[in-house]
């Protein structure tokens, strides 16, 4: 669901329930209270992340601040798809449409480093720990003495 709303109607103003209730308030009180007081929901990506911007501009350059509330709770920047990354960093005025992807573009995947889904080459301990024999061009160092 990649939607963008330009007007500030009642459905874009967040409520405590829409932000995750008391659990979210206790886990991250500053972000939750700032979003309730100053935020307008702009849209949501396919991962469930919700994107907000300020109701009134408060930056010195006259632009409205923009931020994301992650669906899973983890603050991991690689969970933001490129369409929304461009909007968050003021590269575009509106989020790019996921429908306008080119056929050669792969779907966004978050960074899996440190998780069970991370890349592990042949010979890694988690994949059996066996690796090919050395080809003979390696000589181990032994101290003289």
C-alpha positions in Angstrom: 0.0 0.0 0.0 1.8 3.1 -1.2 -0.5 6.0 -0.8 0.2 9.7 -0.5 -2.2 12.2 0.8 -1.7 16.0 0.2 -4.5 17.2 2.4 -4.7 17.1 6.2 -8.0 15.3 6.7 -9.0 13.4 9.9 -7.7 10.1 8.6 -4.1 11.4 8.4 -3.9 12.7 12.0 -2.4 9.9 14.1 -4.0 8.6 17.3 -2.4 6.7 20.1 -4.2 3.5 19.0 -3.0 3.9 15.4 0.6 4.2 16.6 0.5 1.0 18.6 -1.2 2.1 21.9 0.4 2.2 25.3 3.0 -0.4 24.4 4.5 1.9 21.7 4.2 4.9 24.1 6.2 3.1 26.8 8.8 1.7 24.3 9.4 5.0 22.6 7.7 7.9 24.4 9.6 10.8 22.6 8.8 9.6 19.1 5.2 8.7 19.9 4.4 12.0 21.7 6.1 14.0 18.9 4.1 12.1 16.3 0.8 12.6 18.1 1.5 16.3 18.6 3.1 17.3 15.3 2.7 14.5 12.8 0.6 13.9 9.8 0.7 10.4 8.2 1.7 10.6 4.6 1.6 6.9 3.7 2.6 3.4 4.3 4.9 1.0 2.5 4.6 -2.7 1.7 6.5 -3.6 4.9 3.9 -1.8 7.0 6.3 1.1 7.9 4.4 4.4 8.3 5.7 7.7 7.1 5.0 11.1 8.7 5.7 14.8 8.2 5.1 17.8 10.4 1.9 19.7 10.1 3.8 23.0 10.0 7.3 23.6 8.8 9.8 24.1 11.6 13.2 23.6 9.9 15.4 26.6 9.2 15.1 26.0 5.5 11.3 26.1 5.6 10.7 22.4 4.9 8.6 20.0 7.1 10.5 17.4 9.0 9.9 13.8 7.8 10.2 10.5 9.8 9.3 6.9 9.8 7.8 4.6 12.4 8.9 1.0 11.6 6.3 -1.7 11.6 8.5 -4.3 13.4 9.8 -1.8 16.0 13.4 -2.3 15.0 15.2 1.0 14.0 16.9 -0.4 11.0 17.4 2.0 8.0 17.6 -0.9 5.5 13.9 -1.6 6.1 13.0 1.6 4.2 12.4 0.9 0.5 14.1 3.2 -2.1 10.9 4.9 -3.0 10.4 6.1 0.5 14.1 6.7 1.2 14.0 9.4 -1.6 11.1 11.1 0.0 12.6 11.0 3.6 15.7 12.7 2.3 13.9 15.4 0.4 15.0 14.0 -3.0 11.4 14.0 -4.1 8.3 16.0 -2.9 6.1 12.9 -3.0 6.9 9.3 -2.5 7.7 7.4 -5.7 5.2 4.8 -6.8 6.1 1.2 -6.4 4.1 0.5 -9.6 6.6 2.5 -11.7 9.4 0.0 -11.1 11.3 -1.2 -14.1 11.3 -5.0 -14.9 15.0 -5.3 -14.1 14.6 -3.8 -10.6 14.5 -6.4 -7.9 12.1 -6.0 -4.9 13.6 -4.3 -1.9 15.2 -6.6 0.7 16.4 -5.4 4.1 19.9 -6.0 5.2 20.1 -9.6 6.6 23.6 -9.3 8.2 23.7 -11.0 11.6 20.4 -12.9 11.0 19.9 -16.6 10.0 19.0 -15.3 6.5 22.5 -13.8 6.0 24.9 -14.9 3.3 27.2 -17.7 4.3 29.7 -18.9 1.7 30.7 -22.5 1.3 33.0 -23.6 4.1 31.3 -21.5 6.7 30.8 -23.2 10.1 27.0 -22.8 9.8 27.0 -24.6 6.5 28.9 -27.7 7.6 32.4 -26.1 8.0 34.0 -28.0 5.1 36.0 -26.2 2.5 38.0 -27.2 -0.5 41.6 -28.3 -0.1 44.3 -25.8 -0.6 45.9 -26.0 -4.0 49.5 -26.1 -2.9 50.3 -22.4 -3.5 50.1 -21.7 0.2 53.0 -22.2 2.6 52.2 -21.8 6.3 54.6 -19.7 8.3 56.6 -21.4 11.0 58.9 -19.5 13.3 62.6 -20.1 13.0 64.2 -21.3 16.0 
